[in-house]
């Protein structure tokens, strides 16, 4: 994002876990994502970061996003993304189809019982 004031940008408050890689290093660090917007995020972790450091954040349902450390306050820090994302994708359930049996049943959408073609014959 540019150096324009971005405090008025809509952001979603949430709690997700993400992986952060600092300055192209090999080690990934787990962080809590406290809020997320199209242009950046606030993360929380016991992690030493420097303002301006380049990072790559692996966000659920979005994938790797490049950015830089914009601010640091205690164990929380802001990351400004280089390119905008759709933050609503991170909120979407991981298993989004009823036929996807790789995720637990409680994470899959309910069956549509109004459509007889989707019901199983017993």
C-alpha positions, -999 to +999 in steps of 0.1 A: +000+000+000+011+036-004+021+059+024-014+074+024-032+072+057-051+039+058-067+039+093-101+045+077-099+013+056-126-012+065-111-041+084-125-074+098-118-082+134-112-119+137-088-145+151-070-167+127-036-184+127-012-176+099+024-183+090+048-155+085+082-157+068+105-127+075+129-113+048+128-145+027+141-166+056+135-203+057+117-204+091+080-198+093+065-182+125+029-188+136+011-155+144-025-147+154-043-125+129-063-099+150-077-080+121-075-081+083-083-056+055-077-056+018-045-037+023-030-052+055-034-069+088-025-068+125-006-098+138+003-108+174+032-130+183+063-132+205+085-124+175+112-099+169+104-079+137+118-046+124+098-018+108+102-020+070+112-057+070+098-076+041+075-105+050+054-132+033+022-142+051+004-174+043-033-167+049-060-194+050-079-197+017-058-169+002-022-183+002+011-164+003+008-126+004+039-103+004+041-072+025+062-052+049+061-044+086+044-010+089+044-006+127+052-024+160+037-020+194+046-046+220+039-081+207+016-067+180+026-055+146+010-043+114+017-057+079+010-036+048+004-058+018+021-051-015-011-060-034-047-059-021-065-091-012-102-101-006-103-104+033-136-122+031-119-153+016-100-158+049-133-161+068-148-188+045-148-223+058-119-245+047-142-274+034-168-256+014-185-284-005-208-311+010-191-338-011-156-330+003-151-358+028-116-347+036-129-322+062-150-330+093-188-332+088-194-302+111-173-279+088-192-288+057-225-271+046-258-288+054-274-310+028-301-295+007-330-317+017-355-299-006-338-313-036-345-351-039-317-356-063-292-347-035-307-373-011-292-407-008-315-437-014-315-462+014 
